[in-house]
Amino acid sequence: MTLIALCFIQKGCIACEEQAPVNSEVSKLLGVTIEEIDIADRPDAIRTYTLRVTPTTVVVKDGIAVETIPGVVQREQFEEILNRHLTG
């Protein structure tokens, strides 16, 4: 089972800057790869993942998007979401 999180951001987004340290901390704690992707570099992702705001985090399990989290997600909630997909 492979679990990663894709965090879609954009330059100049204050909320995206708030999300970055949370992503780093959770990645280290749980050993889950959290890839930050600037939507300017991947405009196709807007349609693929139905992105409406930045940041938006998409949890991908075995290549399938299993959960989408729009906006800033706090550390405790993010850990809970990822743990649910790691164990379930």
C-alpha positions, -999 to +999 in steps of 0.1 A: +000+000+000+013+034-010+000+066+005+010+101-005-005+135-002-005+161-030-007+197-017-016+221-044-004+256-038+003+288-056+029+315-052+019+344-030-008+324-012-006+332+025-027+301+034-003+280+014+026+294+033+008+285+066+003+249+053+039+243+044+053+238+080+023+216+089+031+194+058+067+191+068+059+182+104+033+156+095+055+141+068+083+135+093+061+122+120+041+097+099+067+090+072+042+099+044+054+118+014+036+151+010+044+167-023+038+204-027+027+212-063+024+248-077-008+248-097+009+271-122+032+242-131+003+217-132-028+235-145-043+202-156-046+193-119-073+219-114-097+199-135-083+164-126-088+170-088-116+196-091-095+222-072-114+253-061-090+269-035-054+268-025-041+251-006-059+219-014-045+186-003-054+154-021-047+121-003-037+094-028-037+057-019-024+032-044-027+057-071-063+066-064-075+099-049-093+089-017-098+122+000-097+159-008-091+186+019-097+222+007-080+250+026-055+249+054-056+216+074-043+217+110-017+192+121-039+171+144-066+168+118-041+160+090-025+133+111-060+118+118-069+118+082-036+102+071-037+076+099-072+066+089-060+058+054-028+042+066-047+017+088-079+013+067 
